Amino acid sequence: MTPELEFHIPTDDVHERVTLFADVILPLPLPKLYTYRVPYQMSEEVMVGARVLVQFGSKKVLSCVVARVHETPPKDYQAKYLLEVIDEKPVVTEPQLKLFQWMAEYYMCTLGEVINAALPSALKLSSESQIQLHPQFNDETNEWPLTAHEENIIFALRQKQSLTFTEVGQLLQLTSFHKIIKSLLLKDVIIIYEEIAEKYAPKVVKKVRLTSAYTTSEETLEELFNQLASKPKQLDVLLKYVQLSPILQNLRTNEEGIEKNLLTSNPHLSLSAINTLLKHGIMEQFDVVVSRFPMAEGRGPYLSSDLSPAQAAARDAVLETFGEKDTVLLHGITGSGKTEIYMDLIQKAVEAGGQVLYLLPEIALTTQIVTRLKRVFGDRLGVYHSKFSDNERVEVWNGILSGRFQVVVGVRSSVFLPFHSLSLLIVDEEHEPSYKQHDPAPRYNAREVALMMAHFHQAKTLLGSATPSVETYYHCQSGKWGLVNLLERYGEATLPLVELVDVRQEGLRKNMLSHFSQKLVHAIEDTLHRHEQVILFQNRRGYAPFIDCNDCAWIPKCRNCAVSLSYHKFSNELRCHYCGYTERKPNDCPACGSTMLKTVGFGTEKIEDELKLILPQSRIQRMDLDTTKRKNSHQQIIEDFEMQRTDILVGTQMVTKGLDFEHVSLVGILSADSIIHFPDFRAHERAFQLFVQVSGRAGRKGKNGKVLIQTANPNQPIFQRVIDNDYQGLYQQEIAERQKFRYPPFVRMIRMTIKHPEARPCEQAAILLAKDLNDRLGRGGVLGPEAPHIFKIRNQFLQEIHVKLDRESGHLKHSKNQILEAVQALLQNKEFKQLRVVIDVDPS
């Protein structure tokens, strides 16, 4: 058995010395902060925002963040000692701590859950953290003196690739060994990584150079040329090296060398000749650790003269409005050039010494934006999103702390970053549902967090959208926020012509080719004939929503969720889009044995498949969750489309958001009705936003754009609003209905999802909770309980309760406390041991 970890720290004379205590935020869902005693010798080291190691429970050692240092011992328990101070400087700033506290209170979760979401894994250590030898460590070149304990750890790591903290303690037979680990870290002997994460390895570039014997003078270099005169293949390598390195101008530049792959990847050079030069000591190979975010070349100023008169006027209006309001909405139609205005404002903020956070709703958007911003801000630009490895995220985190990055482009998780002089936040496509985090807690909306972030930093916030959310526009109309309109497209571009195609009538006339109307197929052919490009939008991935049996109507269902399985043809599998369960597509019906299985409906994969049959000469790519799982897949798909290596881009909502393609003149929306008829009070708003946004991809750079919307109900009023680009009409209709039926922005909504492995206890618990909430909050504001449309996910039955709280009542905090108390009382009921209640504030 593993012995329990005990930590004995020498006590000091408390009568002569001030005893400090630290309240720490553990990365766990705990309702309160824990207080630890600070050993006297660490009193000068402990600071708010720094990480410390503590013992939590009998065995577990965790890193946590110091929230407060004081002199008051806890009343209810004996404070344990801190084990170690990890950081010499805070890794979490004061404005961050204020923001995290606000998030915990507003989104009704714990501070530990916020910290756990905020910090990259490499900044969170535990007793199961592991150490390994640093890839660059070498006994022969190591200049640091090593203690006996350190030598023992190195020896053990040579026998076994990694050791947990617990194993280090057992190896050294010490209970307090963290100082030794810290010493090895400072000496670059070891690195630490989380067991669940990838092993850290710095990015290493292999380089080659001439050995010093041949670069002492021009004569020695000339002798080397003479020496290799009879060996033409080796001489070719030397000549190429001299060509790539400025060694002839300055012999000292040989120290820097060149990247080895510049030689090895050259088909005109002999690989054996390169190896021979290395083997005989004429050249040498060495490794260089480089940043994952290398310095960019060609940085230059962004000139305001690049803006059109309309853009310049909008920019000036934003700056003027910032004089009166901290938050401004830039309502610019699609293609109006909002990004250029953002870049101009970012440049001004950076020149004034401030930092800027530029938020985007999707990783796909960062590809185009980063390319443009790199030309302006170069190495001052950082990028932060979930496709980055944990090591890359830590590098950005540290780069912001050090001041290296003045501008950061990122998705919603970027609101957690440690800015210290933030002066401007830009939330592009502010209406996007992608800004909302659904699981796990905190279930935050990055737009709302950005507004509070700006408040704590005393910064300005610019929201941008062609189709603002109803809540945002309401705040502008009520005078809370500023509003600037940009209602003309950049340059000579005009809004695309939107046409409706009645698929019901087309079907009766036999004009449908599978899921494509003849009108759409002819429009695609004409577009490709003009060497222009097409985007086709379908709001469903996979090949088909489900398959069924022609004879007995059997439909395959997920084992864990109350949904049918979607068919994915490429992998020939049925897949649940909620829990990820998969199974092979059957050849015959498991219920009746029939082989008459057919697919029903269509997704992006089926569109791609059928287009290849209809238009075999066209080059088609698909952009959805299935094709963008790899780290750089977004970038490659977008680059291929930009460079016209792709004719038709088929995609889900990823293709609707802010992408700017010069040669797109046709957009097709294939199944518009499924987006409109959705059981949600925001359904019409979201449908309008989607249609307008995807339509906006067409007709840029002076080309006449066209949008074809396939629908079975062309008389649906929302289509006319899309054709007229009538945002004002939509807003007036939506705001009137929301005021009448009490929906946001007139109330705040909180959704509680009750989860249980069995249906009956789930329903009983939901009824009890709804009754308690009605007693506490008064009737009229509590809706439900009721089972959602999908009533079972991941083997958990679901019930939902919605609470509406008056926005202007002033009792929001009290009401939230009442809700938390009601939930806590329910969870303490012994009948509901397996019950979970998920609270979602401002559900999307």
C-alpha positions in Angstrom: 0.0 0.0 0.0 1.1 3.5 -0.7 1.9 5.3 2.6 -0.1 8.4 3.4 1.7 11.6 2.7 2.5 13.6 5.8 4.2 17.0 5.8 6.0 18.2 8.9 7.0 21.9 8.8 9.0 23.4 11.6 6.9 25.7 13.7 8.1 29.2 14.7 7.7 31.2 17.8 4.2 32.6 17.1 4.5 35.0 20.0 7.3 36.9 18.3 6.3 36.6 14.7 3.2 37.6 12.8 1.4 34.5 11.5 0.0 34.8 8.0 -2.9 32.8 6.6 -3.8 32.4 2.9 -7.3 31.9 1.5 -6.8 29.7 -1.6 -8.9 28.8 -4.6 -8.7 25.1 -5.2 -9.6 23.9 -8.7 -12.5 21.9 -7.3 -16.3 22.5 -7.1 -16.1 23.6 -3.4 -18.6 26.2 -2.1 -16.0 28.1 0.0 -12.3 29.0 0.0 -9.9 27.1 2.2 -7.6 28.8 4.6 -4.0 27.5 5.0 -1.3 28.7 7.4 1.8 30.2 5.9 5.1 29.0 7.3 7.2 31.9 8.5 10.0 31.3 6.0 7.4 31.6 3.2 5.8 34.9 4.5 7.8 37.0 2.0 7.0 34.7 -0.9 3.2 34.3 -0.7 1.3 36.8 -2.7 -2.2 37.1 -4.1 -2.5 35.6 -7.6 0.5 33.2 -7.2 0.1 29.5 -7.1 0.9 27.5 -4.0 1.0 23.7 -3.2 -1.3 22.5 -0.5 -2.4 19.2 1.0 -6.1 18.6 0.5 -7.5 15.6 2.3 -5.2 12.8 3.6 -3.3 12.1 0.4 -3.9 14.6 -2.3 -1.5 17.5 -3.1 -2.9 20.3 -5.3 -1.8 23.6 -6.7 -4.2 26.4 -6.1 -4.3 30.2 -6.5 -4.0 32.6 -3.5 -7.0 34.8 -3.3 -6.2 36.6 0.0 -3.4 36.9 2.6 -4.4 37.9 6.1 -3.8 37.3 9.8 -7.1 35.7 10.8 -7.1 31.9 11.5 -10.2 29.9 10.5 -12.8 29.3 13.2 -14.1 25.9 12.2 -11.0 23.9 11.6 -7.2 23.8 12.3 -5.4 25.3 9.3 -2.8 23.1 7.7 0.5 24.6 6.5 1.2 25.6 2.9 3.7 23.2 1.4 5.3 25.3 -1.3 5.1 28.6 -3.1 5.4 27.8 -6.8 5.5 31.3 -8.4 7.8 34.2 -7.8 5.3 36.5 -9.5 1.5 36.2 -9.7 0.1 34.1 -12.7 -3.4 35.5 -12.1 -3.9 39.3 -12.0 -6.1 41.3 -9.7 -8.7 42.2 -12.4 -8.9 38.5 -13.2 -9.6 37.5 -9.6 -12.4 40.1 -9.5 -13.8 38.8 -12.8 -13.6 35.1 -11.6 -15.5 36.0 -8.4 -18.2 37.8 -10.5 -18.5 34.8 -12.8 -19.0 32.4 -9.9 -21.7 34.6 -8.4 -23.5 35.5 -11.6 -23.4 32.0 -13.2 -24.2 30.3 -9.9 -21.2 28.1 -9.7 -18.1 27.8 -7.5 -14.9 29.8 -7.8 -13.0 26.6 -8.0 -15.0 25.6 -11.2 -14.1 29.0 -12.7 -10.4 28.6 -11.9 -10.4 25.1 -13.2 -11.8 26.3 -16.6 -9.5 29.4 -16.7 -6.1 27.9 -16.1 -4.4 25.7 -18.8 -3.7 22.2 -17.5 0.1 22.9 -17.3 -0.5 25.5 -14.7 -2.5 23.0 -12.5 -0.5 20.5 -10.5 -1.6 17.7 -8.3 -0.1 14.7 -6.5 -0.6 12.8 -9.7 1.4 15.3 -11.7 4.4 13.7 -13.3 8.0 14.7 -14.0 10.2 13.6 -16.8 13.8 14.6 -17.9 13.9 17.8 -19.9 14.6 16.9 -23.6 17.6 19.3 -23.6 19.2 18.0 -20.4 22.7 16.6 -20.9 25.0 15.4 -18.1 28.1 16.5 -19.9 27.0 20.0 -20.7 25.1 20.6 -17.4 26.7 23.5 -15.5 24.5 23.3 -12.3 25.8 21.4 -9.2 23.4 18.6 -8.3 22.6 17.3 -4.8 22.5 13.6 -3.9 18.7 13.7 -3.9 18.7 15.3 -7.3 21.1 12.7 -8.7 18.8 9.9 -7.4 15.8 11.4 -9.2 17.8 11.7 -12.5 18.9 8.1 -12.2 15.4 6.9 -11.6 14.1 8.9 -14.6 16.7 7.2 -16.8 15.3 3.8 -15.7 11.7 4.9 -15.9 10.5 7.6 -18.2 8.4 9.4 -15.7 7.6 9.6 -12.0 4.5 10.9 -10.1 5.0 13.3 -7.2 4.0 10.4 -4.9 6.7 8.2 -6.4 9.3 10.9 -5.9 8.4 11.1 -2.2 8.7 7.3 -1.9 12.0 7.2 -3.8 13.6 9.9 -1.6 11.9 8.7 1.6 11.0 12.3 2.3 7.7 13.9 3.1 8.7 17.4 2.0 10.4 17.1 -1.4 8.8 19.9 -3.4 11.8 22.1 -3.0 13.9 19.5 -4.7 11.5 19.3 -7.6 11.5 23.1 -7.8 15.3 23.2 -7.9 15.4 20.7 -10.7 12.9 22.8 -12.6 15.0 25.9 -12.2 18.1 24.0 -13.5 16.1 22.8 -16.6 16.8 19.2 -15.6 13.1 18.1 -15.5 9.7 19.2 -16.8 6.3 18.6 -15.2 3.1 17.5 -17.0 -0.3 16.3 -16.1 -1.0 12.6 -16.5 -4.2 13.3 -18.5 -2.4 15.8 -20.8 0.2 15.3 -23.4 3.8 15.2 -22.3 5.3 18.6 -22.6 8.1 19.0 -25.2 9.4 22.3 -26.3 9.4 23.0 -30.0 12.8 22.1 -31.2 14.4 22.9 -34.6 17.4 20.9 -35.8 20.1 23.0 -37.2 23.5 22.5 -38.8 26.6 24.6 -39.1 30.3 24.3 -40.0 32.5 23.3 -37.0 34.6 26.2 -35.6 37.8 24.8 -37.0 36.7 25.8 -40.5 35.4 29.3 -39.6 38.4 30.9 -37.8 39.4 32.8 -40.9 38.7 33.1 -44.6 41.8 31.0 -45.3 40.5 28.0 -43.3 37.2 28.2 -45.2 39.1 28.4 -48.5 41.1 25.3 -47.5 37.8 23.5 -46.9 36.6 24.3 -50.4 39.9 23.0 -51.8 39.7 19.8 -49.6 36.2 19.0 -51.0 37.1 19.8 -54.6 37.4 16.1 -55.5 34.1 15.3 -53.7 31.5 17.0 -55.8 28.4 15.8 -53.7 29.9 17.1 -50.5 31.0 20.3 -52.2 27.4 20.8 -53.4 26.2 20.7 -49.8 28.9 23.2 -48.7 28.0 25.6 -51.5 24.3 25.4 -50.6 25.1 26.0 -47.0 27.1 29.1 -47.9 24.3 30.3 -50.2 21.7 30.0 -47.3 23.9 31.4 -44.6 25.5 34.9 -44.7 28.9 33.3 -43.6 30.9 34.9 -46.5 29.9 38.4 -45.3 30.5 37.6 -41.6 32.1 34.4 -40.3 30.5 34.8 -36.9 27.0 34.2 -38.4 28.1 30.6 -38.7 27.1 30.2 -35.0 23.4 30.6 -35.9 23.6 27.9 -38.6 20.6 27.0 -40.8 17.7 24.6 -40.4 18.8 21.1 -41.3 15.7 20.4 -43.4 16.7 23.1 -45.8 19.5 20.7 -46.9 17.8 17.3 -46.3 14.6 18.3 -48.2 16.6 19.6 -51.2 16.2 16.9 -54.0 19.5 18.1 -55.6 21.6 17.3 -52.5 22.8 13.9 -51.5 21.6 12.8 -48.0 24.6 10.6 -47.6 26.9 13.5 -48.4 25.3 15.5 -45.6 25.7 12.7 -43.2 29.4 12.2 -44.2 30.1 15.9 -43.5 28.5 15.5 -40.1 30.3 12.2 -39.4 33.8 13.6 -40.2 33.2 16.7 -38.1 33.2 19.2 -40.9 29.6 20.1 -40.0 27.8 19.7 -36.7 24.2 19.3 -35.8 22.6 21.1 -32.9 19.1 21.7 -31.5 17.4 25.1 -30.9 14.3 25.5 -28.7 12.1 28.0 -30.5 8.8 29.7 -29.7 5.6 28.2 -31.0 4.7 31.8 -32.0 7.7 32.9 -34.0 8.4 36.6 -34.8 6.5 37.7 -37.8 8.1 39.6 -40.6 7.0 42.7 -42.5 5.2 44.5 -39.7 4.1 47.9 -40.8 1.7 50.6 -39.7 -1.9 50.4 -40.5 -2.9 53.7 -42.1 -6.3 55.3 -41.6 -6.3 56.3 -45.3 -7.0 52.7 -46.1 -10.5 53.2 -44.8 -13.3 54.3 -47.2 -15.1 57.6 -46.3 -18.0 55.6 -44.8 -15.6 53.4 -42.7 -13.7 56.4 -41.5 -16.9 58.2 -40.5 -18.0 55.0 -38.6 -14.6 54.8 -36.9 -14.8 58.5 -35.8 -18.3 57.9 -34.6 -17.2 55.0 -32.5 -14.3 57.0 -30.9 -16.7 59.9 -30.2 -19.3 57.6 -28.6 -16.6 56.0 -26.5 -16.3 59.5 -24.9 -19.8 59.0 -23.5 -20.4 55.3 -23.3 -18.1 52.4 -22.4 -19.9 50.0 -24.7 -20.7 50.6 -28.4 -22.4 48.5 -31.0 -21.1 48.8 -34.6 -24.1 47.7 -36.7 -22.5 47.1 -40.1 -24.2 45.1 -42.8 -22.3 42.1 -44.3 -19.4 43.2 -46.4 -19.3 46.7 -45.0 -15.7 46.3 -43.8 -16.0 46.1 -40.1 -12.7 44.3 -39.8 -10.8 47.2 -41.2 -12.4 49.5 -38.6 -11.4 47.0 -35.9 -7.8 47.0 -37.1 -7.7 50.8 -37.1 -9.0 51.0 -33.5 -6.6 48.2 -32.4 -3.7 50.1 -33.8 -4.7 53.2 -31.9 -5.1 51.3 -28.7 -1.6 49.6 -29.1 0.0 52.9 -29.9 -1.4 54.3 -26.6 0.2 51.5 -24.7 -2.8 49.3 -24.1 -3.6 45.7 -24.7 -6.5 44.5 -26.9 -8.6 41.4 -26.9 -10.4 40.6 -30.2 -13.0 37.9 -29.6 -14.4 35.7 -32.5 -17.1 33.1 -32.2 -15.4 30.3 -34.2 -11.9 28.9 -34.6 -12.6 28.9 -38.4 -12.7 32.7 -38.3 -9.3 33.1 -36.7 -7.5 31.8 -39.8 -8.4 34.8 -42.0 -8.3 37.4 -39.3 -4.9 36.3 -37.9 -3.3 36.4 -41.4 -4.5 40.1 -41.8 -3.5 41.1 -38.3 0.0 39.5 -38.5 0.9 41.9 -41.3 0.2 44.8 -39.0 1.1 43.7 -35.5 3.6 40.9 -36.2 5.1 39.4 -33.0 2.9 41.5 -30.8 -0.1 39.3 -31.8 -1.1 36.2 -29.8 -3.7 33.6 -30.7 -5.7 31.5 -28.2 -8.2 28.8 -28.9 -9.0 25.1 -28.0 -7.3 23.6 -31.0 -4.0 24.7 -29.5 -2.1 22.3 -27.4 -1.9 23.0 -23.7 1.7 24.0 -24.1 0.9 26.6 -26.7 -1.9 28.0 -24.4 0.6 28.4 -21.6 3.0 30.2 -23.9 0.3 32.7 -24.8 -0.7 33.0 -21.1 2.9 33.8 -20.1 3.3 36.1 -23.2 0.5 38.2 -22.0 1.8 38.4 -18.4 5.2 39.4 -19.7 3.8 42.0 -22.1 5.0 40.3 -25.2 1.5 40.1 -26.7 -0.3 43.4 -26.9 -3.1 42.0 -29.2 -4.8 38.7 -28.7 -7.2 37.0 -31.1 -9.2 34.2 -29.6 -12.5 32.4 -29.0 -14.6 32.5 -25.8 -12.0 31.0 -23.5 -9.8 34.0 -24.2 -11.8 36.0 -21.5 -9.8 34.1 -18.9 -6.4 35.5 -20.0 -4.2 37.6 -17.6 -4.3 41.0 -19.2 -2.8 43.8 -17.1 -3.3 46.9 -19.3 -6.4 46.0 -21.3 -7.9 49.1 -23.0 -10.1 47.7 -25.7 -12.3 44.6 -26.2 -13.8 43.8 -29.6 -16.6 41.2 -29.7 -17.1 40.4 -33.4 -20.3 38.7 -34.5 -21.6 39.4 -31.0 -25.0 37.7 -31.7 -23.4 34.3 -32.2 -24.6 31.4 -29.9 -21.1 30.0 -30.0 -20.1 32.5 -27.3 -22.1 30.5 -24.9 -20.4 27.8 -22.9 -22.8 24.9 -22.2 -20.7 22.3 -20.3 -19.1 22.1 -17.9 -19.5 25.0 -15.4 -19.1 27.9 -15.6 -21.9 28.1 -18.2 -20.9 31.6 -19.3 -21.5 33.8 -22.3 -18.2 35.3 -23.4 -20.0 38.5 -24.6 -21.4 39.2 -21.1 -18.1 38.3 -19.5 -16.2 40.6 -21.9 -18.4 43.5 -20.7 -17.6 42.8 -17.1 -13.9 42.3 -18.0 -13.9 45.7 -19.5 -15.5 47.1 -16.4 -12.8 45.7 -14.1 -10.0 46.9 -16.5 -11.8 50.3 -17.1 -11.6 49.4 -20.8 -13.9 50.1 -23.7 -16.0 47.4 -25.5 -16.9 47.4 -29.2 -19.6 44.9 -30.2 -19.9 44.2 -33.9 -22.6 42.5 -36.0 -24.6 42.7 -39.2 -27.5 41.1 -37.3 -27.2 42.1 -33.6 -29.0 40.1 -30.9 -32.3 41.6 -29.9 -31.0 42.1 -26.3 -28.0 44.1 -27.6 -30.0 46.3 -29.9 -32.5 46.9 -27.1 -29.7 48.2 -24.8 -28.7 50.6 -27.6 -32.2 51.8 -28.2 -32.7 52.4 -24.5 -29.5 54.5 -24.3 -27.5 52.2 -22.1 -25.0 51.5 -24.9 -23.9 53.5 -27.9 -24.9 52.7 -31.5 -23.0 53.3 -34.8 -24.5 52.3 -38.1 -22.5 51.3 -41.2 -25.1 50.5 -43.8 -23.2 50.3 -47.1 -20.9 47.7 -48.5 -17.2 48.4 -48.9 -16.0 49.6 -52.3 -18.3 48.9 -55.2 -19.9 45.8 -53.7 -23.6 45.6 -53.4 -25.9 43.3 -51.3 -26.7 40.0 -53.1 -30.0 39.4 -54.8 -32.0 36.9 -52.7 -34.4 34.5 -54.5 -36.7 31.9 -53.0 -37.1 28.4 -54.7 -40.4 26.6 -53.8 -39.2 23.0 -53.6 -42.8 21.7 -53.3 -43.7 23.2 -56.6 -40.4 22.2 -58.1 -41.1 18.6 -57.0 -44.6 18.6 -58.6 -43.0 19.8 -61.9 -40.3 17.1 -61.7 -37.6 19.8 -61.5 -35.9 18.4 -58.4 -32.6 16.5 -58.8 -32.4 14.7 -55.5 -32.2 17.6 -52.9 -31.3 20.2 -55.5 -33.7 22.2 -57.6 -32.9 22.7 -61.2 -32.7 26.4 -60.6 -29.9 25.9 -58.1 -28.0 23.3 -60.2 -28.1 25.7 -63.3 -27.0 28.6 -61.1 -24.0 26.5 -59.8 -23.1 25.5 -63.4 -23.2 29.2 -64.5 -21.1 30.3 -61.6 -18.4 27.7 -62.2 -18.4 28.5 -65.9 -17.5 32.1 -64.9 -14.7 30.7 -62.8 -16.4 31.9 -59.6 -17.2 30.0 -56.5 -20.2 28.6 -54.6 -21.0 28.1 -50.9 -23.8 25.7 -50.0 -25.2 25.8 -46.5 -27.0 22.9 -44.8 -27.5 23.1 -41.0 -26.9 19.4 -40.4 -23.7 17.3 -40.6 -23.4 13.7 -41.5 -24.9 11.9 -44.5 -28.5 11.6 -43.3 -30.3 12.4 -40.0 -31.4 8.7 -39.7 -32.1 5.5 -41.6 -35.3 3.4 -41.4 -36.7 0.2 -42.6 -39.1 0.4 -45.5 -41.0 -2.7 -44.3 -41.4 -2.3 -40.5 -40.4 1.4 -40.0 -37.6 0.4 -37.5 -35.2 3.3 -36.8 -31.9 2.8 -35.0 -31.7 4.7 -31.6 -28.8 5.7 -29.4 -28.4 3.3 -26.4 -27.7 6.3 -24.1 -29.9 9.1 -25.5 -33.5 9.5 -26.7 -32.4 10.3 -30.2 -32.1 8.5 -33.5 -28.5 7.8 -34.8 -27.3 9.8 -37.7 -25.7 8.0 -40.6 -22.2 8.9 -41.7 -21.4 7.3 -45.0 -17.6 7.9 -45.1 -17.0 5.9 -41.9 -20.1 3.7 -42.6 -21.3 4.1 -39.1 -24.3 5.3 -37.2 -23.4 8.1 -34.7 -25.1 9.9 -31.8 -24.4 13.7 -32.0 -25.1 14.0 -28.3 -22.9 11.4 -26.5 -20.7 10.2 -29.4 -21.9 6.5 -29.3 -21.3 4.7 -32.6 -22.2 1.4 -34.2 -21.7 -0.1 -37.7 -24.5 0.4 -40.2 -26.5 -2.9 -40.4 -26.9 -4.6 -43.7 -30.5 -5.7 -42.8 -33.1 -4.7 -40.3 -32.5 -6.2 -36.8 -36.3 -6.1 -36.2 -37.7 -7.9 -39.3 -34.7 -9.0 -41.3 -35.5 -6.8 -44.3 -32.7 -5.5 -46.5 -34.8 -2.5 -47.5 -33.0 0.1 -45.3 -33.1 3.7 -46.6 -31.7 7.0 -45.5 -34.1 9.8 -44.6 -33.2 13.5 -44.9 -29.7 14.8 -45.8 -26.7 16.4 -44.2 -23.5 18.0 -45.5 -21.9 14.7 -46.3 -24.7 13.6 -48.5 -24.7 17.0 -50.3 -21.0 16.6 -51.0 -21.6 13.0 -52.3 -24.4 13.9 -54.6 -22.7 17.0 -56.0 -19.8 14.9 -57.1 -22.3 12.8 -59.2 -24.2 15.9 -60.6 -21.0 18.0 -61.2 -18.2 15.5 -61.6 -15.7 18.1 -62.9 -16.1 20.5 -59.9 -13.8 20.5 -56.9 -15.8 20.2 -53.7 -14.8 20.5 -50.1 -16.9 20.1 -46.9 -16.4 22.2 -43.7 -18.2 20.8 -40.7 -17.4 19.3 -37.3 -16.3 16.0 -38.9 -13.8 17.5 -41.4 -12.3 20.1 -39.0 -11.2 17.9 -36.0 -7.5 18.1 -36.7 -5.6 21.2 -35.5 -5.0 22.9 -38.8 -7.9 21.5 -40.8 -9.9 24.8 -40.7 -6.9 26.7 -42.0 -6.3 24.3 -44.9 -9.9 24.2 -46.0 -10.2 28.0 -46.0 -6.8 28.4 -47.7 -7.8 26.0 -50.5 -11.0 28.0 -51.0 -9.3 31.4 -51.0 -6.7 30.1 -53.5 -9.5 28.8 -55.7 -8.3 25.2 -55.4 -11.9 24.5 -54.4 -15.0 25.4 -56.5 -17.8 24.6 -54.1 -17.7 24.8 -50.3 -20.4 22.8 -48.5 -20.8 23.5 -44.8 -22.8 23.9 -41.6 -22.9 27.1 -39.6 -19.1 27.4 -39.8 -19.4 28.8 -43.3 -21.9 31.6 -42.2 -19.7 33.5 -39.9 -17.7 36.5 -41.1 -15.5 34.7 -43.7 -14.5 37.0 -46.6 -14.0 35.2 -50.0 -13.3 37.4 -53.0 -14.6 35.0 -55.7 -17.9 33.8 -54.2 -20.9 34.9 -56.2 -23.5 32.3 -55.3 -24.8 31.0 -52.0 -27.4 28.2 -51.7 -29.4 27.5 -48.6 -30.7 24.0 -49.0 -33.1 23.3 -46.1 -34.3 26.7 -44.7 -37.5 25.4 -43.1 -35.8 23.2 -40.5 -34.1 26.3 -39.1 -37.3 28.4 -38.7 -39.5 25.8 -37.0 -37.6 25.2 -33.8 -39.1 25.2 -30.3 -37.3 28.3 -28.9 -38.3 31.9 -28.4 -35.2 33.0 -30.3 -36.0 30.7 -33.3 -37.0 33.5 -35.8 -34.2 35.8 -34.6 -31.6 33.0 -35.1 -33.1 32.0 -38.5 -32.9 35.6 -39.8 -29.3 35.9 -38.5 -28.2 32.7 -40.2 -29.9 33.5 -43.5 -28.5 37.0 -43.6 -25.0 36.0 -42.5 -24.6 33.2 -45.0 -26.1 35.4 -47.7 -23.5 38.0 -46.9 -20.7 35.7 -48.1 -21.8 36.4 -51.7 -21.2 39.4 -53.9 -18.0 40.9 -52.5 -15.1 42.7 -54.3 -17.5 44.2 -56.8 -19.1 40.9 -58.0 -22.8 40.7 -58.3 -23.9 38.1 -55.7 -26.9 35.8 -55.7 -28.6 33.8 -52.9 -31.0 30.9 -53.6 -33.1 29.7 -50.6 -34.9 26.4 -51.0 -38.1 26.3 -49.0 -41.4 24.4 -48.9 -43.1 27.6 -47.6 -42.0 30.7 -49.5 -44.8 32.7 -47.8 -43.1 32.5 -44.4 -42.8 36.3 -43.5 -39.2 35.9 -42.3 -38.0 35.3 -45.9 -39.3 38.7 -47.0 -37.3 40.3 -44.2 -34.2 38.5 -45.4 -34.8 39.6 -49.0 -35.2 43.2 -47.9 -32.4 42.9 -45.3 -35.0 44.3 -42.9 -33.3 44.0 -39.5 -35.5 46.9 -38.1 -38.7 45.1 -39.0 -37.5 41.9 -37.3 -36.4 43.8 -34.2 -39.7 45.6 -33.8 -41.7 42.4 -34.1 -39.4 40.4 -31.8 -39.2 43.1 -29.1 -43.0 43.5 -29.0 -43.6 39.8 -28.6 -40.9 39.5 -25.9 -42.3 42.3 -23.8 -45.8 40.8 -24.1 -44.8 37.3 -23.1 -42.0 38.3 -20.6 -38.8 37.1 -22.3 -35.3 38.6 -22.4 -34.3 41.5 -22.5 -37.3 42.3 -20.1 -36.5 39.4 -17.7 -33.5 37.3 -16.8 -33.9 33.6 -17.4 -32.4 30.7 -15.4 -32.9 27.1 -16.6 -32.5 24.2 -14.2 -32.0 20.8 -15.7 -32.7 17.9 -13.3 -30.9 14.7 -14.2 -31.3 11.2 -12.8 -30.6 7.6 -14.2 -34.3 6.8 -13.7 -37.3 8.6 -15.1 -39.6 8.4 -12.1 -37.3 9.9 -9.4 -36.3 12.6 -12.0 -39.9 13.6 -12.4 -40.6 13.5 -8.6 -37.6 15.6 -7.8 -38.4 18.2 -10.5 -42.0 18.5 -9.1 -40.6 19.1 -5.5 -38.1 21.6 -6.7 -40.7 23.6 -8.7 -43.0 23.7 -5.7 -40.2 25.0 -3.4 -39.2 27.6 -6.0 -42.8 28.8 -6.3 -43.0 29.1 -2.5 -39.7 31.1 -2.4 -40.0 33.3 -5.5 -43.8 33.6 -5.9 -45.9 32.1 -8.6 -45.8 33.3 -12.2 -42.0 33.3 -12.5 -41.5 29.5 -12.4 -42.3 27.5 -15.5 -42.4 23.7 -15.5 -41.2 21.2 -14.8 -41.4 19.5 -18.1 -39.4 17.0 -20.1 -37.3 18.6 -22.9 -37.7 17.5 -26.5 -34.8 15.1 -26.0 -35.6 13.7 -22.6 -32.6 11.4 -22.1 -28.9 12.1 -22.8 -26.0 9.9 -21.7 -28.3 7.5 -19.7 -29.7 10.4 -17.7 -33.4 11.3 -17.8 -34.0 15.0 -17.9 -36.6 17.5 -16.6 -36.4 21.2 -17.0 -37.6 24.2 -14.9 -37.3 27.8 -16.2 -37.3 30.8 -13.8 -38.0 34.3 -15.0 -36.6 37.1 -12.9 -37.6 40.8 -13.5 -34.5 42.6 -14.7 -35.2 45.8 -12.9 -36.4 44.4 -9.6 -33.0 44.8 -7.8 -33.5 41.4 -6.1 -31.4 39.3 -8.5 -28.8 38.3 -6.0 -31.4 37.4 -3.4 -33.4 35.4 -5.9 -30.3 33.4 -7.0 -29.5 32.6 -3.4 -33.1 31.4 -2.9 -32.7 29.1 -6.0 -29.4 27.7 -4.7 -30.9 27.0 -1.3 -33.8 25.2 -2.9 -31.5 23.1 -5.0 -29.3 22.3 -1.9 -32.3 21.3 0.1 -33.4 18.9 -2.7 -30.0 17.3 -3.0 -29.9 16.6 0.7 -33.0 14.4 0.3 -31.9 10.8 0.8 -34.3 9.6 -1.8 -32.4 11.5 -4.5 -28.8 10.3 -4.0 -28.0 10.0 -7.7 -29.7 13.3 -8.6 -27.9 16.2 -10.3 -29.2 19.7 -10.9 -27.5 21.8 -13.6 -28.1 25.6 -13.4 -27.7 27.6 -16.5 -28.0 31.4 -16.2 -29.1 33.2 -19.4 -29.5 30.0 -21.4 -29.0 30.3 -25.2 
